Amino acid sequence: MNTPQLVVHRDKELMAEAAAARLITKIVDAQASRGYASIVLTGGRNGNGLLAALASAPARDAVDWARLDLWWGDERYLPEGDPDRNDTQARAALLDAVPLDPERVHSMPASDGPYGADVEAAAESYAAELAKAAGPENHGPVPAFDVLMLGVGPDTHVASLFPELPAVRETERTVVGVHGAPKPPPTRISLTLPAIRSAREVWLLAAGEDKAEAAAIALSGAGEIQAPAAGAYGRSRTLWLLDAAAASQLPRSLYPPASA
């Protein structure tokens, strides 16, 4: 596990713009060195804020969108096109505005798809899709994502891994169905911590006073079962992107100088 790096911005708007610029650089660098890039998207206000900032960024055209693989960290198990699905929100914020290859946009299954109400079967199908995309160089059942982004919930949840629930304890599977989530909808699909940790870089996004306690808990040595965000880290880098409000309860020893 690598030591998390923190970047604190003045407000959530600046955080979103800076994170979008940072993501463009990562994608362009990966495409230049390998020919393609692989990114895992997150939903929520901060994830969608980043995508909206990316959509309006002058440098967005530096990305070769046709050579970008997109995955999701979790999804609400709702019908296709439901406004509460992360996929639907991401398409509205960015994806419909850029020339992606549809074959490289890997949305999680919907509840009105071939698996119906069987969220476990839907999760297994997504795990199989990840495994198919993983090459020998990845040394595991998921691709080595260039960047995997996660929003941090006020309860420290990431993806749909909530404190103390079975999904956060999973050590073998890469994708699981989630039942009884404490925030609606209760049924979801989520990557597990082992899948998250396969990423080269994991970026955790937190903005707003309601995220301050969660950030402080996760960054102060809490266990991952009680604070799932504490268990989310990348193979080469773990980056916390915060605004000043979300960083307000961090110990001064952790708090870096404002970067913007």
C-alpha positions in Angstrom: 0.0 0.0 0.0 1.4 3.4 -1.0 1.0 6.6 1.1 -1.9 8.6 -0.1 -1.1 12.0 -1.7 -3.5 14.9 -1.0 -4.3 17.9 -3.2 -6.6 20.5 -1.7 -8.4 23.1 -3.8 -10.2 26.2 -2.8 -13.7 25.0 -3.8 -15.5 22.2 -5.6 -15.6 24.0 -8.9 -11.8 24.5 -9.0 -11.3 20.9 -7.8 -13.4 19.6 -10.7 -11.6 21.7 -13.3 -8.2 20.7 -11.9 -9.1 17.1 -11.7 -10.4 17.2 -15.3 -7.1 18.7 -16.5 -5.2 16.1 -14.6 -7.3 13.3 -16.1 -6.8 14.6 -19.6 -3.0 14.5 -19.1 -3.1 10.9 -17.8 -5.2 9.7 -20.7 -3.0 11.4 -23.3 0.2 10.1 -21.7 -1.2 6.5 -21.6 -2.4 6.7 -25.2 1.0 8.0 -26.3 2.9 5.2 -24.5 0.5 2.3 -25.1 -1.9 3.3 -27.8 -5.0 3.3 -25.5 -6.1 4.3 -22.0 -8.4 2.6 -19.5 -10.4 4.7 -17.0 -13.0 3.8 -14.3 -15.7 6.4 -13.8 -17.5 7.3 -10.7 -21.0 8.8 -10.2 -22.3 11.2 -7.6 -22.0 15.0 -7.6 -18.2 15.0 -7.6 -17.7 12.4 -10.3 -20.3 14.1 -12.5 -18.8 17.5 -11.8 -15.5 16.3 -13.0 -17.0 14.9 -16.2 -18.9 18.2 -16.9 -15.6 20.1 -16.3 -13.9 17.8 -18.8 -16.6 18.3 -21.3 -16.0 22.1 -21.3 -12.2 21.9 -21.0 -10.3 23.4 -23.9 -7.8 20.5 -23.9 -10.5 17.8 -24.2 -9.7 17.4 -27.9 -6.2 16.2 -27.0 -7.8 12.9 -26.1 -8.2 10.3 -28.8 -11.7 9.3 -27.6 -11.9 6.3 -29.9 -8.9 4.7 -28.1 -10.4 5.1 -24.6 -11.9 2.2 -22.6 -14.4 3.3 -20.0 -15.6 1.2 -17.1 -17.7 2.0 -14.0 -16.9 1.4 -10.3 -20.5 0.8 -9.4 -24.0 1.2 -10.7 -27.5 1.5 -9.3 -29.4 -1.6 -10.4 -32.2 0.3 -12.2 -33.7 0.1 -15.7 -31.6 1.3 -18.7 -31.8 5.1 -19.1 -33.1 5.7 -15.5 -31.9 9.2 -14.5 -30.4 7.8 -11.3 -28.0 5.4 -13.1 -24.4 6.5 -13.1 -24.2 5.5 -16.8 -27.1 7.9 -17.6 -25.6 10.8 -15.7 -22.2 10.2 -17.3 -23.6 10.3 -20.8 -25.4 13.5 -20.1 -22.4 15.1 -18.5 -19.8 14.1 -21.1 -20.0 10.8 -23.0 -22.7 11.8 -25.5 -20.6 14.8 -26.5 -17.4 13.0 -27.5 -16.7 10.5 -30.2 -16.2 7.3 -28.1 -16.1 3.8 -29.6 -19.4 2.3 -28.3 -17.6 -1.1 -28.0 -15.2 0.4 -25.5 -17.8 1.9 -23.2 -18.5 -0.9 -20.6 -21.7 0.0 -18.8 -22.8 -2.2 -16.0 -26.0 -4.2 -16.7 -29.4 -2.7 -16.1 -32.3 -4.2 -14.2 -34.4 -4.5 -17.3 -31.6 -6.3 -19.2 -31.1 -10.0 -19.7 -30.5 -10.8 -16.0 -33.7 -9.2 -14.8 -33.9 -9.0 -11.0 -30.8 -11.3 -10.6 -28.2 -8.8 -9.6 -25.7 -11.5 -8.8 -25.8 -12.8 -12.3 -25.5 -9.3 -13.6 -22.4 -8.8 -11.4 -20.9 -12.1 -12.7 -21.4 -11.0 -16.3 -19.5 -7.7 -15.6 -16.7 -9.7 -13.9 -16.5 -11.9 -17.0 -16.3 -8.8 -19.2 -13.4 -7.4 -17.1 -11.6 -10.7 -17.2 -12.0 -10.9 -21.0 -10.4 -7.4 -21.3 -7.5 -8.3 -19.0 -4.3 -9.2 -20.9 -1.4 -11.4 -19.7 0.5 -8.3 -18.6 -2.3 -7.5 -16.1 -1.5 -10.6 -14.0 -5.1 -10.8 -12.8 -8.8 -10.9 -13.6 -9.2 -7.2 -14.4 -7.4 -4.8 -16.7 -4.7 -2.6 -15.0 -6.8 0.6 -15.2 -4.8 3.8 -15.7 -7.0 5.7 -13.3 -9.9 4.5 -11.2 -12.0 7.3 -9.7 -14.1 7.0 -6.6 -16.4 9.4 -4.8 -16.3 9.3 -1.0 -19.6 9.2 0.8 -20.3 10.9 4.1 -20.2 7.4 5.7 -16.8 6.7 4.0 -18.3 4.4 1.4 -16.7 4.1 -2.0 -18.3 2.6 -5.1 -21.2 0.7 -3.5 -19.0 -0.7 -0.7 -20.7 0.4 2.5 -19.2 0.1 6.0 -19.7 -3.4 7.6 -21.8 -4.8 4.7 -20.7 -8.1 3.0 -19.5 -6.5 -0.2 -16.6 -4.6 1.6 -15.4 -7.9 3.0 -15.1 -9.6 -0.4 -11.6 -10.8 -1.1 -12.0 -13.2 -4.1 -14.6 -11.8 -6.5 -14.0 -8.6 -8.6 -17.6 -7.6 -8.9 -20.5 -8.3 -6.5 -24.2 -7.6 -6.2 -25.1 -5.3 -3.3 -28.3 -5.8 -1.3 -29.7 -3.5 1.3 -27.5 -0.5 0.6 -28.2 2.2 3.2 -28.9 4.8 0.6 -31.4 4.3 -2.3 -31.6 2.3 -4.4 -30.8 -0.7 -2.1 -29.8 -3.0 -5.0 -26.5 -2.2 -6.8 -23.5 -3.6 -8.6 -20.0 -2.8 -7.4 -16.3 -3.5 -8.0 -14.7 -5.0 -4.9 -11.6 -3.7 -3.1 -9.4 -6.3 -4.8 -10.6 -5.0 -8.2 -10.1 -1.4 -7.2 -6.6 -2.1 -6.0 -5.6 -3.4 -9.5 -5.6 0.1 -10.8 -2.4 1.9 -11.4 -3.8 5.0 -9.8 -6.8 5.4 -7.6 -8.3 8.9 -7.2 -10.7 9.6 -4.4 -12.9 12.7 -4.8 -14.4 14.6 -1.9 -15.9 18.1 -1.8 -18.2 19.7 0.7 -18.5 19.9 4.5 -20.5 16.8 4.6 -17.4 14.8 3.4 -15.0 16.3 6.0 -15.5 13.7 8.7 -15.3 10.8 6.2 -12.0 12.1 4.8 -10.6 12.6 8.3 -11.6 9.0 9.3 -10.3 7.3 6.2 -7.0 9.2 6.2 -6.3 8.6 9.9 -5.7 4.9 10.0 -9.3 3.5 10.1 -9.9 -0.1 9.0 -11.4 -0.7 5.6 -14.4 -2.7 7.0 -15.5 0.3 9.1 -14.2 2.9 6.5 -14.1 1.4 3.0 -12.4 4.5 1.6 -9.4 3.6 3.7 -9.0 0.4 1.7 -9.1 2.0 -1.7 -5.6 2.5 -3.1 -3.7 2.1 -6.3 -0.7 0.0 -7.2 1.5 3.0 -8.0 -0.4 6.0 -6.6 -3.3 6.9 -4.4 -4.5 10.5 -4.8 -7.1 12.3 -2.7 -8.6 15.3 -4.5 -10.4 17.5 -2.0 -11.8 21.0 -1.6 -11.1 23.1 1.4 -14.4 22.2 3.1 -13.8 18.4 2.8 -10.2 18.8 4.1 -11.3 21.0 7.1 -11.1 18.2 9.6 -7.8 16.6 8.5 -5.0 16.6 11.0 -2.6 19.4 10.2 0.2 16.8 9.6 -1.8 15.6 6.6 -3.0 18.9 5.2 -0.9 20.0 2.3 -0.6 23.6 1.1 -3.5 24.6 -1.2 -2.6 23.8 -4.7 -5.0 26.2 -6.3 
